[in-house]
Amino acid sequence: MSISFGPTMPSYRWMMFVDGENLAIRAKEVARSEKRRLEPSAHYMPDVFLWFPKRSATVCTELVGTRLHLAPHSIRSIYYTAVQGDDQKRADVEQALWDIGFNPVVFKKPAGQKAKGVDIQLTIDLLTNAFNDNYDVCVLFAGDRDYVPIIKEIQRRGKVVCLSFFVHPAGGLSTELKLASDQFVDITSNFLIECAPLST
């Protein structure tokens, strides 16, 4: 005799896209505003990358924050950033991001400039994967208004966009971007607790 517990809830496929250069720069500003120390580590390189030491890059957590029943693991989690230096420096950053679970996309940039390649490649990958139906839910870590038209195009393809970023005066989040997303997660508290705790 078989026992049925009713229909199983679908698990939605998801991919994560992180505007890592922006995330790292804004994280430094939030920490400074809160008078916290943000120390370089395996999960943080100033102005280059930041991630949460207690969070997997590919496992669904409250940082993702969707009300949908997501698959336990992302199809792919991609981290986009840029670094000053030679090819070896770029390779070192790629290795560091790979070690914490990301597929790294790292550009070289001139001193004092934001690499345009980060935004362009992230946009291309968001749209290409949506049009190829590679995900149901896009988890985006970003704060720039420039992503608003991209989000709207993804939504026209029937995809759900969950945005995660800082809600903080120093965080630089575009209100228009937040309102364009289907769901939003404020990562400020997790960041301060996990990445920039109060000195004891």
C-alpha positions as CSV (number, residue, x, y, z in Angstrom):
1,M,0.0,0.0,0.0
2,S,1.4,3.4,-0.9
3,I,0.8,6.6,1.0
4,S,0.3,9.8,-0.8
5,F,1.1,13.1,0.8
6,G,-0.3,15.2,-2.0
7,P,1.5,17.0,-4.8
8,T,5.0,18.0,-4.2
9,M,5.9,21.6,-4.3
10,P,8.0,22.6,-7.4
11,S,11.5,23.6,-6.8
12,Y,12.4,26.7,-8.9
13,R,15.7,26.8,-10.7
14,W,17.8,29.8,-9.7
15,M,21.0,31.5,-10.6
16,M,22.9,34.2,-8.6
17,F,24.6,37.2,-10.1
18,V,26.7,39.5,-7.9
19,D,28.0,42.9,-8.9
20,G,30.9,42.3,-6.6
21,E,32.9,45.4,-7.2
22,N,29.9,47.6,-6.2
23,L,29.1,45.3,-3.3
24,A,32.7,45.5,-1.9
25,I,32.9,49.3,-2.3
26,R,29.5,49.9,-0.7
27,A,30.3,47.4,2.1
28,K,33.4,49.5,3.0
29,E,31.2,52.6,3.1
30,V,28.6,51.0,5.3
31,A,31.2,49.7,7.7
32,R,32.9,53.1,7.9
33,S,29.6,54.8,8.5
34,E,28.9,52.4,11.4
35,K,32.4,52.7,12.7
36,R,33.1,49.0,12.1
37,R,36.4,47.5,11.0
38,L,36.3,45.5,7.8
39,E,39.4,43.4,7.7
40,P,40.9,41.8,4.6
41,S,40.3,38.0,4.6
42,A,39.6,35.0,2.4
43,H,36.1,36.6,2.0
44,Y,37.1,40.2,1.6
45,M,39.5,42.2,-0.6
46,P,39.0,45.9,-0.3
47,D,37.2,47.4,-3.4
48,V,37.4,44.0,-5.2
49,F,35.2,41.4,-3.5
50,L,33.2,40.7,-0.4
51,W,31.1,37.7,0.6
52,F,29.6,36.4,3.8
53,P,31.9,33.9,5.6
54,K,28.9,32.0,7.0
55,R,27.0,31.7,3.7
56,S,27.6,29.4,0.8
57,A,27.7,30.9,-2.6
58,T,25.4,28.3,-4.0
59,V,23.0,27.3,-1.2
60,C,19.6,29.0,-0.6
61,T,19.7,31.1,2.6
62,E,17.9,34.2,3.9
63,L,20.2,36.3,1.8
64,V,18.3,35.0,-1.2
65,G,15.0,35.7,0.5
66,T,12.5,34.5,-2.0
67,R,9.1,33.2,-0.9
68,L,9.2,30.7,-3.7
69,H,10.4,27.1,-3.1
70,L,13.8,27.3,-4.6
71,A,16.0,24.3,-5.4
72,P,18.5,23.7,-2.6
73,H,21.4,24.8,-4.8
74,S,21.9,27.4,-7.5
75,I,22.5,26.3,-11.0
76,R,25.4,28.7,-11.0
77,S,26.6,31.6,-8.8
78,I,28.6,34.2,-10.7
79,Y,30.7,36.9,-9.2
80,Y,31.7,39.9,-11.3
81,T,34.5,42.3,-10.3
82,A,37.6,44.0,-11.4
83,V,41.1,44.5,-9.9
84,Q,44.1,46.6,-10.6
85,G,47.3,44.8,-11.4
86,D,48.7,42.2,-13.8
87,D,47.4,38.9,-15.0
88,Q,48.7,37.1,-11.9
89,K,46.7,39.5,-9.7
90,R,43.6,38.8,-11.6
91,A,44.2,35.1,-11.4
92,D,44.7,35.3,-7.7
93,V,41.3,37.0,-7.4
94,E,39.7,34.4,-9.6
95,Q,41.1,31.7,-7.4
96,A,39.9,33.3,-4.2
97,L,36.3,33.6,-5.6
98,W,36.4,30.0,-6.8
99,D,37.5,28.8,-3.4
100,I,34.4,30.3,-1.8
101,G,32.1,28.7,-4.4
102,F,31.7,31.3,-7.1
103,N,32.2,31.2,-10.9
104,P,34.5,34.3,-11.1
105,V,34.4,36.9,-13.9
106,V,37.3,39.2,-13.2
107,F,38.4,42.2,-15.2
108,K,41.5,44.3,-15.0
109,K,40.9,48.0,-14.5
110,P,42.9,51.2,-14.6
111,A,43.7,52.9,-11.3
112,G,40.8,55.0,-9.8
113,Q,38.2,53.8,-12.3
114,K,35.3,51.4,-12.2
115,A,35.6,48.7,-14.8
116,K,32.7,49.0,-17.3
117,G,33.2,45.4,-18.3
118,V,31.6,44.3,-15.0
119,D,28.2,45.9,-15.7
120,I,28.3,44.9,-19.3
121,Q,29.1,41.3,-18.8
122,L,26.7,40.9,-15.9
123,T,23.9,42.4,-18.1
124,I,24.7,40.1,-21.0
125,D,24.7,37.0,-18.7
126,L,21.4,38.0,-17.0
127,L,19.7,38.4,-20.3
128,T,21.3,35.5,-22.1
129,N,20.4,33.0,-19.4
130,A,16.9,34.4,-19.1
131,F,16.3,34.1,-22.9
132,N,17.8,30.6,-22.9
133,D,15.4,29.6,-20.0
134,N,18.3,28.6,-17.8
135,Y,16.7,29.8,-14.6
136,D,13.3,30.6,-13.1
137,V,14.5,33.0,-10.4
138,C,17.3,35.5,-10.7
139,V,19.0,36.4,-7.4
140,L,20.8,39.7,-8.0
141,F,23.2,41.5,-5.6
142,A,23.4,45.0,-7.0
143,G,22.3,48.5,-6.1
144,D,22.7,50.6,-9.3
145,R,19.7,52.1,-11.1
146,D,21.3,51.0,-14.4
147,Y,19.9,47.5,-13.9
148,V,16.3,48.6,-13.9
149,P,15.6,48.1,-17.6
150,I,17.4,44.7,-17.4
151,I,15.2,43.6,-14.6
152,K,12.1,44.6,-16.5
153,E,13.2,42.7,-19.6
154,I,13.9,39.6,-17.5
155,Q,10.4,39.9,-15.9
156,R,8.9,40.1,-19.4
157,R,10.4,36.7,-20.0
158,G,8.4,35.4,-17.0
159,K,11.3,35.3,-14.6
160,V,11.2,36.3,-10.9
161,V,13.9,38.8,-9.8
162,C,15.0,38.8,-6.1
163,L,17.2,41.7,-5.3
164,S,19.6,41.7,-2.3
165,F,21.6,44.8,-1.2
166,F,22.2,47.3,1.6
167,V,19.4,49.5,2.9
168,H,21.6,52.0,4.6
169,P,22.4,55.7,3.9
170,A,25.9,54.7,2.8
171,G,24.7,51.7,0.8
172,G,23.9,53.5,-2.4
173,L,20.7,51.4,-3.2
174,S,18.6,52.9,-6.0
175,T,14.9,53.0,-4.8
176,E,13.8,52.6,-8.4
177,L,15.8,49.4,-8.6
178,K,14.4,48.1,-5.4
179,L,10.8,48.8,-6.5
180,A,11.4,47.2,-9.9
181,S,12.4,43.8,-8.3
182,D,9.8,41.2,-7.4
183,Q,11.3,40.7,-3.9
184,F,14.0,42.4,-1.9
185,V,16.3,41.4,0.9
186,D,18.2,43.9,3.1
187,I,21.6,42.4,3.7
188,T,22.8,45.1,6.1
189,S,22.3,43.3,9.4
190,N,23.9,40.1,8.1
191,F,26.8,42.1,6.8
192,L,27.5,43.9,10.0
193,I,27.2,40.7,12.1
194,E,29.2,38.4,9.9
195,C,31.7,40.6,8.1
196,A,32.2,43.7,10.3
197,P,31.4,42.9,13.9
198,L,31.9,45.3,16.7
199,S,35.3,45.2,18.3
200,T,35.4,43.6,21.7
